[in-house]
Amino acid sequence: MHNKVANISMDETVQKSCWGITLWAVIGLATVILMAYLFSV
């Protein structure tokens, strides 16, 4: 029983870190596109 609880909390942490990485990737991509747009104009 204890192992099951530990596994669930671990999975949640992994999912949160994946979302964090995805969020930063999207922000970084948006920044690059914005910079390219500003410099091309």
N, C-alpha and C positions, 0 to 999 in steps of 0.2 A: 504493500500500500504506500509506504513512504517513497519508494522509488518512482512510483507513478506520478506522485505530486511533484517531485523534483524534475522529472522529465517534462511535465506540462509547463512549469515555470521556465525551464531552459528554452523550450520551443517559443514561448512568448518573447523572451529576450532576443532570440535569433530573429524573429519576425520584426520586432521593433528596430533592431540594428539594420535590417534589410530595408525597412521603410526609410530610415535615416539616410542610408547611402543613396537610395533612389531619389529622395528629396534633394540632397546635395548635388546629385548628378543633373537633375532638372534645373536647379538654380544655376549651376555652372554653365550648362548648355544655353540657357536663356541669356546669361551674361555675355557669353561669346557671340551669340547671334546679335544681341543689342550692340555690342562693340563694333562688330563687322558692319552693321547697318549704319551706325553713326560715322564710322571712318569712310564708308563708301559714299556718304552724302557730304 
